[in-house]
Amino acid sequence: MDAVEGAVRDIIDGFRLTPLWSRLGWEQTVARFRRTILGPFWLTANLLAISFALAFVFGALSGVDYRTNFPTIIGGILAWNLIGGVLGEASGVFLASAGLMQTMKLPLTFHVLLMMHRAFINFLAQLIAFWVVLALLRLGALPTWHILLSLPLVLANMTLMSLIVAIPSTRFRDINQTVLFLTQILFFLTPIFWAPATAARPLRLVAQYSPLAHLLELVRQPLLGHAPALLSWEWGFATLFAQFAIVIVMLALFRKRVVFWL
């Protein structure tokens, strides 16, 4: 019982340190792009390059004008950069914070929230480019109010998922490489640039039963002016509750051991 209380306290203490990790996350982002002209907007170069390339390629293969599927593709890439980017970085979050963890006693949640804050800053920078490009192409739409609920839901899910990935990855370093490998595969299996309705049955099943696919739609659809499907909401909340239970168990069992695995 004490271990479970310690797990819950770790999460609470992590949020109590919001002023610290929010300030530190901003400073780390600024330091990363110091002495560059565009700063974090360099991140938008990757977003725009991949989106235009996929829109032109798949538009040519299907005989559809790129303007038809470009909003869906760039919205999918934007959402995946948040989801897949966090998933790829989560496996090494404690290893990257080894120096800080060995000199200061901070809750494990603190380091994950710090990483999530940096990811959110990057997302906002890319979101500005997303709106600007769609406005210039006259393809933009006003986001729906659902984004005010769906984006926090996705961020909460990715925070818990990061903890689930980070703890075993610190103990077994092969998991780090495995997660990076699987993230690349999931990029193609998730309906980012293909539509489930026109895909083969195996891919439709992936889109229907993949939590990442539903989290992606919870971000993309409101940004494109559509309400997310009820199924995506159900998957989002179900995944959140399931992951919360897993995180409590993992923190209760391994919270005090992680620092010795560094």
BALO-534925 format. One record per residue (C-alpha): residue in one letter; x, y, z. Coordinates in nm, 4 decimals, decimal comma. Example, Ala and Ser with C-alpha at 12.3 -4.5 7.8 and 13.67 -1.06 7.14 Angstrom:
<pts>
+------+----------+----------+----------+
! type !       c1 !       c2 !       c3 !
+------+----------+----------+----------+
!    a !   1,2300 !  -0,4500 !   0,7800 !
!    s !   1,3670 !  -0,1060 !   0,7140 !
+------+----------+----------+----------+
</pts>
This chain:
<pts>
+------+----------+----------+----------+
! type !       c1 !       c2 !       c3 !
+------+----------+----------+----------+
!    m !   0,0000 !   0,0000 !   0,0000 !
!    d !   0,2883 !   0,2363 !   0,0774 !
!    a !   0,4312 !   0,1664 !  -0,2660 !
!    v !   0,1038 !   0,2666 !  -0,4333 !
!    e !   0,0885 !   0,5848 !  -0,2252 !
!    g !   0,4431 !   0,6609 !  -0,3313 !
!    a !   0,3462 !   0,6118 !  -0,6962 !
!    v !   0,0534 !   0,8514 !  -0,6656 !
!    r !   0,2703 !   1,1007 !  -0,4769 !
!    d !   0,5285 !   1,0851 !  -0,7567 !
!    i !   0,2648 !   1,1959 !  -1,0075 !
!    i !   0,1298 !   1,4684 !  -0,7802 !
!    d !   0,4778 !   1,6007 !  -0,7022 !
!    g !   0,5573 !   1,6091 !  -1,0719 !
!    f !   0,2650 !   1,8431 !  -1,1361 !
!    r !   0,3510 !   2,0523 !  -0,8309 !
!    l !   0,6841 !   2,1253 !  -0,9981 !
!    t !   0,5105 !   2,2705 !  -1,3056 !
!    p !   0,6817 !   2,6132 !  -1,2704 !
!    l !   1,0218 !   2,4401 !  -1,2753 !
!    w !   0,9786 !   2,2008 !  -1,5685 !
!    s !   0,7852 !   2,4560 !  -1,7746 !
!    r !   1,0634 !   2,7129 !  -1,7363 !
!    l !   1,3356 !   2,4542 !  -1,7919 !
!    g !   1,1617 !   2,3145 !  -2,0999 !
!    w !   1,1398 !   2,6585 !  -2,2565 !
!    e !   1,5048 !   2,7324 !  -2,1818 !
!    q !   1,6136 !   2,3992 !  -2,3312 !
!    t !   1,4157 !   2,4701 !  -2,6478 !
!    v !   1,5680 !   2,8172 !  -2,6788 !
!    a !   1,9171 !   2,6770 !  -2,6191 !
!    r !   1,8656 !   2,4155 !  -2,8889 !
!    f !   1,8029 !   2,6795 !  -3,1538 !
!    r !   2,0287 !   2,9544 !  -3,0208 !
!    r !   2,2119 !   3,1485 !  -3,2938 !
!    t !   1,9729 !   3,0235 !  -3,5617 !
!    i !   1,7592 !   3,2664 !  -3,7604 !
!    l !   1,4318 !   3,0732 !  -3,7660 !
!    g !   1,4690 !   2,9097 !  -3,4258 !
!    p !   1,2108 !   2,6355 !  -3,3566 !
!    f !   1,0482 !   2,7091 !  -3,6914 !
!    w !   1,3204 !   2,4910 !  -3,8428 !
!    l !   1,0945 !   2,2120 !  -3,7220 !
!    t !   0,8338 !   2,3268 !  -3,9724 !
!    a !   1,0719 !   2,2557 !  -4,2606 !
!    n !   1,0392 !   1,8829 !  -4,1914 !
!    l !   0,6610 !   1,9119 !  -4,1603 !
!    l !   0,6191 !   2,0989 !  -4,4883 !
!    a !   0,8727 !   1,8946 !  -4,6864 !
!    i !   0,7201 !   1,5574 !  -4,5963 !
!    s !   0,3625 !   1,6834 !  -4,6368 !
!    f !   0,4184 !   1,8279 !  -4,9841 !
!    a !   0,6188 !   1,5233 !  -5,0940 !
!    l !   0,3526 !   1,2770 !  -4,9814 !
!    a !   0,0705 !   1,4889 !  -5,1257 !
!    f !   0,2399 !   1,5086 !  -5,4661 !
!    v !   0,3442 !   1,1419 !  -5,4721 !
!    f !   0,0145 !   0,9924 !  -5,3610 !
!    g !  -0,1784 !   1,2469 !  -5,5634 !
!    a !   0,0108 !   1,1377 !  -5,8744 !
!    l !  -0,0381 !   0,7672 !  -5,7983 !
!    s !  -0,4116 !   0,8061 !  -5,7411 !
!    g !  -0,4696 !   1,0708 !  -6,0074 !
!    v !  -0,5975 !   1,3207 !  -5,7503 !
!    d !  -0,4900 !   1,6854 !  -5,7342 !
!    y !  -0,2565 !   1,7367 !  -5,4396 !
!    r !  -0,4796 !   2,0135 !  -5,3048 !
!    t !  -0,7487 !   1,7538 !  -5,2375 !
!    n !  -0,5529 !   1,5436 !  -4,9907 !
!    f !  -0,2917 !   1,7962 !  -4,8737 !
!    p !  -0,4876 !   1,9200 !  -4,5659 !
!    t !  -0,5409 !   1,5625 !  -4,4479 !
!    i !  -0,1754 !   1,4727 !  -4,4996 !
!    i !  -0,0257 !   1,7802 !  -4,3342 !
!    g !  -0,2721 !   1,7453 !  -4,0464 !
!    g !  -0,1702 !   1,3826 !  -4,0067 !
!    i !   0,2023 !   1,4630 !  -4,0168 !
!    l !   0,1519 !   1,7405 !  -3,7601 !
!    a !  -0,0340 !   1,5059 !  -3,5243 !
!    w !   0,2202 !   1,2267 !  -3,5767 !
!    n !   0,5120 !   1,4583 !  -3,5040 !
!    l !   0,3573 !   1,5059 !  -3,1609 !
!    i !   0,2610 !   1,1427 !  -3,0977 !
!    g !   0,5448 !   0,9591 !  -3,2712 !
!    g !   0,8021 !   1,2175 !  -3,1678 !
!    v !   0,7138 !   1,1746 !  -2,8015 !
!    l !   0,7091 !   0,7960 !  -2,8343 !
!    g !   1,0548 !   0,7942 !  -2,9913 !
!    e !   1,2047 !   1,0266 !  -2,7304 !
!    a !   1,0341 !   0,8626 !  -2,4327 !
!    s !   1,2502 !   0,5506 !  -2,4436 !
!    g !   1,5598 !   0,7542 !  -2,3565 !
!    v !   1,4124 !   1,0253 !  -2,1365 !
!    f !   1,5686 !   0,8988 !  -1,8124 !
!    l !   1,9003 !   0,8226 !  -1,9798 !
!    a !   1,9123 !   1,1795 !  -2,1142 !
!    s !   1,8379 !   1,3120 !  -1,7638 !
!    a !   2,0886 !   1,0839 !  -1,5882 !
!    g !   2,3062 !   1,3679 !  -1,4633 !
!    l !   2,0131 !   1,5551 !  -1,3135 !
!    m !   1,8611 !   1,2407 !  -1,1617 !
!    q !   2,1891 !   1,1434 !  -0,9930 !
!    t !   2,2393 !   1,4847 !  -0,8339 !
!    m !   1,8828 !   1,5908 !  -0,7457 !
!    k !   1,5936 !   1,3969 !  -0,5984 !
!    l !   1,3056 !   1,4662 !  -0,8348 !
!    p !   0,9963 !   1,2584 !  -0,9116 !
!    l !   1,0184 !   1,0449 !  -1,2252 !
!    t !   0,7106 !   1,2230 !  -1,3539 !
!    f !   0,9078 !   1,5489 !  -1,3566 !
!    h !   1,1424 !   1,4298 !  -1,6317 !
!    v !   0,8573 !   1,3004 !  -1,8471 !
!    l !   0,6592 !   1,6230 !  -1,8054 !
!    l !   0,9701 !   1,8196 !  -1,9006 !
!    m !   0,9985 !   1,6169 !  -2,2207 !
!    m !   0,6261 !   1,6614 !  -2,2918 !
!    h !   0,6572 !   2,0375 !  -2,2454 !
!    r !   0,9352 !   2,0541 !  -2,5048 !
!    a !   0,7250 !   1,8435 !  -2,7413 !
!    f !   0,4267 !   2,0744 !  -2,6923 !
!    i !   0,6378 !   2,3818 !  -2,7712 !
!    n !   0,7554 !   2,2127 !  -3,0912 !
!    f !   0,3947 !   2,1265 !  -3,1746 !
!    l !   0,2845 !   2,4883 !  -3,1351 !
!    a !   0,5632 !   2,6079 !  -3,3657 !
!    q !   0,4546 !   2,3589 !  -3,6320 !
!    l !   0,0883 !   2,4436 !  -3,5758 !
!    i !   0,1551 !   2,8046 !  -3,6762 !
!    a !   0,3134 !   2,6857 !  -4,0004 !
!    f !   0,0194 !   2,4491 !  -4,0540 !
!    w !  -0,2318 !   2,7337 !  -4,0400 !
!    v !  -0,0178 !   2,9725 !  -4,2463 !
!    v !   0,0389 !   2,7241 !  -4,5298 !
!    l !  -0,3244 !   2,6164 !  -4,5476 !
!    a !  -0,4334 !   2,9830 !  -4,5449 !
!    l !  -0,1948 !   3,0643 !  -4,8314 !
!    l !  -0,3307 !   2,7700 !  -5,0310 !
!    r !  -0,6866 !   2,8687 !  -4,9359 !
!    l !  -0,7420 !   2,5240 !  -4,7902 !
!    g !  -0,7675 !   2,6211 !  -4,4264 !
!    a !  -1,0657 !   2,5680 !  -4,1988 !
!    l !  -1,1495 !   2,7019 !  -3,8569 !
!    p !  -1,0642 !   2,4463 !  -3,5877 !
!    t !  -1,3582 !   2,3170 !  -3,3896 !
!    w !  -1,3959 !   2,3548 !  -3,0137 !
!    h !  -1,3235 !   1,9834 !  -2,9745 !
!    i !  -0,9513 !   2,0604 !  -2,9857 !
!    l !  -0,9816 !   2,2115 !  -2,6367 !
!    l !  -1,0705 !   1,8655 !  -2,5058 !
!    s !  -0,8992 !   1,6323 !  -2,7493 !
!    l !  -0,5507 !   1,7872 !  -2,7338 !
!    p !  -0,5249 !   1,7643 !  -2,3503 !
!    l !  -0,6558 !   1,4060 !  -2,3756 !
!    v !  -0,3836 !   1,3166 !  -2,6263 !
!    l !  -0,1139 !   1,4885 !  -2,4189 !
!    a !  -0,2262 !   1,3009 !  -2,1070 !
!    n !  -0,2194 !   0,9722 !  -2,2964 !
!    m !   0,1285 !   1,0376 !  -2,4320 !
!    t !   0,2562 !   1,1357 !  -2,0866 !
!    l !   0,1423 !   0,8043 !  -1,9416 !
!    m !   0,2671 !   0,6119 !  -2,2447 !
!    s !   0,6061 !   0,7789 !  -2,2065 !
!    l !   0,6343 !   0,6569 !  -1,8476 !
!    i !   0,5368 !   0,3042 !  -1,9517 !
!    v !   0,8056 !   0,3042 !  -2,2209 !
!    a !   1,0759 !   0,4916 !  -2,0283 !
!    i !   1,0976 !   0,2728 !  -1,7171 !
!    p !   1,1759 !  -0,0628 !  -1,8848 !
!    s !   1,3889 !   0,1109 !  -2,1487 !
!    t !   1,6186 !   0,2368 !  -1,8735 !
!    r !   1,6710 !  -0,1165 !  -1,7401 !
!    f !   1,6917 !  -0,2950 !  -2,0764 !
!    r !   1,8660 !  -0,0745 !  -2,3337 !
!    d !   1,7565 !  -0,2884 !  -2,6277 !
!    i !   1,4012 !  -0,1646 !  -2,5703 !
!    n !   1,5223 !   0,1850 !  -2,6606 !
!    q !   1,6299 !   0,0716 !  -3,0062 !
!    t !   1,3197 !  -0,1444 !  -3,0451 !
!    v !   1,0883 !   0,1492 !  -2,9756 !
!    l !   1,2690 !   0,3652 !  -3,2317 !
!    f !   1,2397 !   0,0836 !  -3,4858 !
!    l !   0,8695 !   0,0270 !  -3,4161 !
!    t !   0,7972 !   0,4004 !  -3,4337 !
!    q !   0,9218 !   0,4059 !  -3,7921 !
!    i !   0,6985 !   0,1118 !  -3,8821 !
!    l !   0,3979 !   0,2636 !  -3,7056 !
!    f !   0,4388 !   0,5754 !  -3,9199 !
!    f !   0,3333 !   0,3708 !  -4,2227 !
!    l !   0,0725 !   0,1577 !  -4,0437 !
!    t !  -0,1070 !   0,4602 !  -3,8966 !
!    p !  -0,3520 !   0,6354 !  -4,1354 !
!    i !  -0,1465 !   0,9512 !  -4,1701 !
!    f !  -0,1377 !   0,9780 !  -4,5491 !
!    w !  -0,3782 !   0,6994 !  -4,6464 !
!    a !  -0,7518 !   0,6743 !  -4,5890 !
!    p !  -0,8863 !   0,3663 !  -4,4051 !
!    a !  -1,1948 !   0,3643 !  -4,6280 !
!    t !  -0,9868 !   0,2933 !  -4,9403 !
!    a !  -0,7238 !   0,0716 !  -4,7783 !
!    a !  -0,7036 !  -0,3070 !  -4,7715 !
!    r !  -0,8812 !  -0,4898 !  -4,4901 !
!    p !  -0,5689 !  -0,5486 !  -4,2750 !
!    l !  -0,4931 !  -0,1762 !  -4,2774 !
!    r !  -0,8547 !  -0,0928 !  -4,1971 !
!    l !  -0,8322 !  -0,3204 !  -3,8927 !
!    v !  -0,5130 !  -0,1423 !  -3,7850 !
!    a !  -0,6864 !   0,1940 !  -3,8110 !
!    q !  -0,9853 !   0,0617 !  -3,6171 !
!    y !  -0,7997 !  -0,1041 !  -3,3311 !
!    s !  -0,4817 !   0,1030 !  -3,3004 !
!    p !  -0,4871 !   0,3499 !  -3,0080 !
!    l !  -0,2301 !   0,5657 !  -3,1864 !
!    a !  -0,4572 !   0,5951 !  -3,4900 !
!    h !  -0,7422 !   0,7235 !  -3,2744 !
!    l !  -0,5155 !   0,9632 !  -3,0847 !
!    l !  -0,3970 !   1,0967 !  -3,4195 !
!    e !  -0,7552 !   1,1590 !  -3,5322 !
!    l !  -0,8334 !   1,3374 !  -3,2050 !
!    v !  -0,5708 !   1,5949 !  -3,3041 !
!    r !  -0,6165 !   1,6042 !  -3,6815 !
!    q !  -0,9936 !   1,6196 !  -3,7192 !
!    p !  -1,0560 !   1,9283 !  -3,5013 !
!    l !  -0,7710 !   2,1127 !  -3,6756 !
!    l !  -0,9369 !   2,0410 !  -4,0107 !
!    g !  -1,2720 !   2,1682 !  -3,8864 !
!    h !  -1,4328 !   1,8310 !  -3,8151 !
!    a !  -1,5540 !   1,6667 !  -3,4977 !
!    p !  -1,3637 !   1,3487 !  -3,4067 !
!    a !  -1,5598 !   1,0270 !  -3,4316 !
!    l !  -1,7177 !   0,8907 !  -3,1146 !
!    l !  -1,5033 !   0,5784 !  -3,1499 !
!    s !  -1,1879 !   0,7891 !  -3,1277 !
!    w !  -1,3114 !   0,9499 !  -2,8053 !
!    e !  -1,3913 !   0,6086 !  -2,6600 !
!    w !  -1,0462 !   0,4769 !  -2,7484 !
!    g !  -0,8831 !   0,7907 !  -2,6137 !
!    f !  -1,0447 !   0,7655 !  -2,2696 !
!    a !  -1,0174 !   0,3868 !  -2,2502 !
!    t !  -0,6469 !   0,4050 !  -2,3313 !
!    l !  -0,6012 !   0,6803 !  -2,0723 !
!    f !  -0,7561 !   0,4789 !  -1,7885 !
!    a !  -0,5740 !   0,1589 !  -1,8842 !
!    q !  -0,2403 !   0,3371 !  -1,9023 !
!    f !  -0,2971 !   0,5122 !  -1,5713 !
!    a !  -0,3451 !   0,1765 !  -1,3987 !
!    i !  -0,0277 !   0,0415 !  -1,5617 !
!    v !   0,1713 !   0,3506 !  -1,4606 !
!    i !   0,0624 !   0,3216 !  -1,0974 !
!    v !   0,1759 !  -0,0417 !  -1,0884 !
!    m !   0,5082 !   0,0336 !  -1,2593 !
!    l !   0,5858 !   0,3307 !  -1,0362 !
!    a !   0,4960 !   0,1308 !  -0,7274 !
!    l !   0,7305 !  -0,1511 !  -0,8273 !
!    f !   1,0228 !   0,0281 !  -0,9909 !
!    r !   1,0126 !   0,3973 !  -0,8938 !
!    k !   1,3080 !   0,3705 !  -0,6537 !
!    r !   1,5153 !   0,1472 !  -0,8802 !
!    v !   1,5312 !   0,3606 !  -1,1942 !
!    v !   1,8144 !   0,5818 !  -1,0713 !
!    f !   2,0295 !   0,2733 !  -1,0078 !
!    w !   1,9782 !   0,1573 !  -1,3669 !
!    l !   2,1367 !   0,4680 !  -1,5162 !
+------+----------+----------+----------+
</pts>
